[in-house]
Structure formats: structure tokens, C-alpha cells
């Protein structure tokens, strides 16, 4: 498998994981909560998914290159901001669009 295919696969998985807390009512897409998911629960779940995708990326980098390239704090800030941008469609759906669609129907 070439490096570009792996990178696009990782971007796709990151896009799915960034939006998963906002589009589903189940905790980590597995367990239903009796009181529903609050915004804080969704945010914590989203942050856990950030670390999961980071671990996947670290494993893929080690597998492809044989070693891990050391990164500074700037790299992690940029990846966190990119993960925030990936989550934007889900946040907009959950906060604005979902309520708008309920009131129009």
C-alpha cells in the first residue's frame, strides 16, 4: 500500500471520528445514555477521538517508516485545529440545523 493511500485513509477516518460524537446519540457509538448526550459529553468524546486518531497515525507512521519522527508542540496544536475543522459539519448539524429542522416540520 502506498503512502498516499494511507494518508487519505487516515484523513477519511479522522473526518468520520471528528463528526461521530455530533451525529449519534450513543456514547462512543456503542452505549445509549438514559438522559441523552449533553454538550460536555460530546466534547469529551470528541477529544478522546482526537487521541485515538493520533494513536492510529502514530502506528501507521511507525509501520511505514520504521521509526517515529519527533514533533514539537506546534504540530499537535495544528492537528487539533484541523480536527476541529473536520468536526464543523457535525457541530453545525447538532447545534443549529437539527433544531431548525425540528421547528420547520
Secondary structure, DSSP 8 states (H G I E B T S, - for coil): --HHHHHHHHHHHHHHHHHHHHH-SEETTTEE-TT---HHHHHHHHHHHHHHHHHHHHHHHHHHHSS-----HHHHHHHHHHHHHHHHHHHHIIIIIHHHHHHH-
